Amino acid sequence: MAREDSQSVQTDPWSALKSVTSARIALGRCGVSMPTAENLRFSLAHAQARDAVHAPLDVAALEQRLAEVGFACVTVASQAEERQRYLQRPDLGRLLAEESRQRLAQSAAPCDLALVIGDGLSSLAIERNALPFLLELRPLLEQGQWRVAPLVLATQARVALGDEVGQVLKPQLLVMLIGERPGLSAPDSMGIYLTYAARSGRLDSERNCISNVRPQGLSYAAAAHKLYWLLTQARQRGLTGVGLKDESDTLCIIAADPTPVILAAGGNPED
């Protein structure tokens, strides 16, 4: 087999765009094939994504890190007893184990907001991003005088497990931080889901989502700003989901008439 060298690799004319994105673009080619270096990078990214899905969350280590900065935690689990079961039965990841339900009920107290941290499909995302994000969010919540329940740390969790937590704690609003499905350029992306009056049976259309929270994606400060804006608006309007659009990034210029001119508007991503 002929040896591949740098002169035999044909680059794409738009390869300069690789400097502004982590997406797999402008890979070039060697004859009719992908260059060996790109094949190796793909294999590495695929292995990292698989590891992120299967690796268990180190609950004790995360709980200790949270406690060190003043976050009290209640640890719960879904009805998916172990990781393989969780991956094969998504429905069980949406339901609280009975023992966890009872433990959570013992900590229930009137609150405006409940925060749930779930491992989801990437425990790596939670290990890296949950605590730095919460440190950005906490001052905003203190400023808004929110009554916040103790953090709920959930394993083998799907997004809708937050509805089960809401059924027990009965907060006005519930926020779920969860590891998103890993991609081939982002095995550590964290998603944030906001639900008004979270209860069992809520639809995905009744939630707001902030996606790709990580240093190489949406920064912790920007994500905290977006979430706090959505929290404030959700409390005022009594809803979340398709009826609540993220306009936290909207810039307006008051013209002479005076009609606001929208320059940029934030979106509502999905995972």
N, C-alpha and C positions, 0 to 999 in steps of 0.2 A: 504494500500500500504506500502511495506517495506521501512523503512527509509534508505537513502543512507548515508554511512559514508566513511571516508577516506580509510578504509581497504578494502571496497568492490570495490573501483575504481582500475582498472588495467591500469597501465601506459604503454606507448609504449616504446620499448627499445631504440629508437632514439630520445627521448624527449629532450636530451641535445641540440639538434639543435635548439630548440625554442629560445635559448639565442641569436642567430645570425640572426633571421628573425622575422618580425611581421606577417608573413603569418600564416594562421590557420592550423598548422600541429601538429602531435603527440597529439591529443586531448584525447586519452585514451578511456576507455569504462567502463560502469557499467552493467554487464550482457551483454545483446544484445543492450543496449542503450548508448547514449552519456551521460557523467556525467552532473549532474544538473548545476554545475558551468560553464561548457562550453556552455550549452544551454543558460544560462543567459548572458554570454559574447557575444554570437552570437546575441541575441535579442537586446542588447545594441548597438552593431556595426551596426545592420540593421537600428535601429532607428536613429543613428547618420548619416548614409548615406542618409536616407530619408530627414532628416532635412537639410542636406547640399544641396540637390537638390532643395528643395522648399523655402528655406530661401532667401529673397531678399537681394541684395547688398545694403549696406548703402552708397550710392554714395556721399552724402554730407560729411560724416565723412572721407571717403577715399580721397576725393578731398582736404579737409582741411589738412590732414596729408601730402599729396603730396606737397601742396603749402608751408607748413612750412619748407620743405627741398629744396625748389627751383624748383619744377616741375610745370610748367604751364599746365593746362588741358583744353581740349574741350570735353564736355559731349555730347554723341550721344546715339541713341536708334535704335533698329532694328524695323521691321514692326510687330513683335509680341508684342501686346500692354501690355500684362500681362503674369504672369508666366505660368498659365495653358495653355494659347494659345501657348506660347513658347515650352512647352513640347509636345503638340499635333501637332504642325506644325513646324518641324525643318527647312523647306524651308524659312519661314518668318524670322527666326533668322539669315539667311544669307543675308538679304536685309536691307539696311538703310531706315529708315523712311524719307520721303521727307523733312520734316522740319530739320532733322538732316543733311541731305545732303547739304542743303543750308547753315546751320550754319558752317559746315566743310569747304565748299568752301570759305567762308569769311576769314578763317584763313590760306588758302593755300598759300605757298611760296616755292621757290626752296629748296629742301632738299635731303640729301643722304639716310636718314633713318627715318621711321615713327614707333613709338611704340604705340601699341594698347593694352589696358587692358580690357578684356571682362569677365563678370561674368561666362559665360559658365554654366556647370552643377554643379558647387560648388562655390558659392559666398564666402564660408568660406576659400577656398584655396586662393582666391584673397585677402581677408581681412588680412590673416596671412602672405602671402608670397610675394605679388607683390612689396611692398615698400622695404623690406630688399634686395630683389634681385636687384632692380633698383639701390640701393645704392652701390652694388658691381659692377654693370655694368658701372655706370656713369664714374668712373675714366678711365676705359679702352677706352670708346668712346672719352673722352677728349684727351687722349693720341694719338688716331688715327685720331683726327681732323675731326670727322664726323659732318656734318650739320644735326641736329636732329630737326624734327618738334615738335610742342607742343604735349604732351601726349594726346591720344584719349581714353577717358573712356567710354566704351560701355556697355549698359545693354541689357538683353535678347539676348545675342550674341552667335553665333556659329563661328567656326574657319573661315569660308569663308566670314564672315562679313568684315574681314580684306581686302579682295579683293575689296570690295566696297569702303572702305576707301582709298585704293591704287588708285582706279579709279579717286578719287577726288584730292588727294594730290600729286599723281604721284612721289613717292619716288623711288630711285633705289632699296631699300630693305625695307621690312616691317616685323616687329616682332609682333606677337600676343601672349600676356600672357593670359591664359584662365584657368578657373577651370575645371579640368578633371572630368570625370564620377567617382563618389565615389565608392570605394571598401569597403569590410567588414573589412579592416585593415587600410584604408587610406581615410577618408572623406575630407581631405584638401590638395590633391595633385594638383599642378599647372603644366600645360604644356606650352611649348614655341614653337611656329611655326614660321619658317623663310621662306619668299617667295621673290624671285627675281622678280622685275617688277610686283608687285601684281596688277592684273586687274580682272574684273568680268570674270568668266569662267575658272579660273585656276583649275587644277586638284590637288588632294592630292599628287600625285606622283611628283609634282613640288615643294613640300615643304620639309623642314627638320624639325624634331621634337625632342625636348629634353623633356623627361617626368619625372614625379615624383619628382618635385622640392619642397622640404620641409625639415625641419630639420632632420626628421627621414628617409629621402630618399636621393636624390642628393642635396648636400649642395648648398647654394647660390653662394659661391665662385667658386665651381666646375662648376656649371651651367653657370655662367657668363664667365668663361674661355672658356667653350665649345662654347657658343654662339659667343663670340668675334672671336674665331678661324674661325667659320663658316661664320661670316660676312665678315671677311677679305678675305677668300678664294672665297666666292660668288662674292664679288666686283671684284676680280682679274679675275675670270673665266667667269663671266656673267651668272651664273645659280645657281639654288638650286634644291633640290629634289634628285631623284635616281642617278643623275650624280655627286652629291657631297657627298662623304662619310666622316663621322666624323672620322678623324684621329688625333684629338687633344690630345688623350692619348697615341699615338704610341711612344714607346721607341725604339731607335735604337742603336745598337753597331756597330761601324765601325770595321769590321774585317780586317785582314791583306790583303785581296785580292783587294780592300776594298769593300765588299758587305754588305749593311745594313742588319741586322738580326732583324726582328720584334719580340718583346717580348710580346707586348699587344696592342690591337687595340680597340678603342671605337666603340660602335654600333650606330644605328640610330633608337631609340625606336618609337613606335606608341602608340596612346591612343585610 
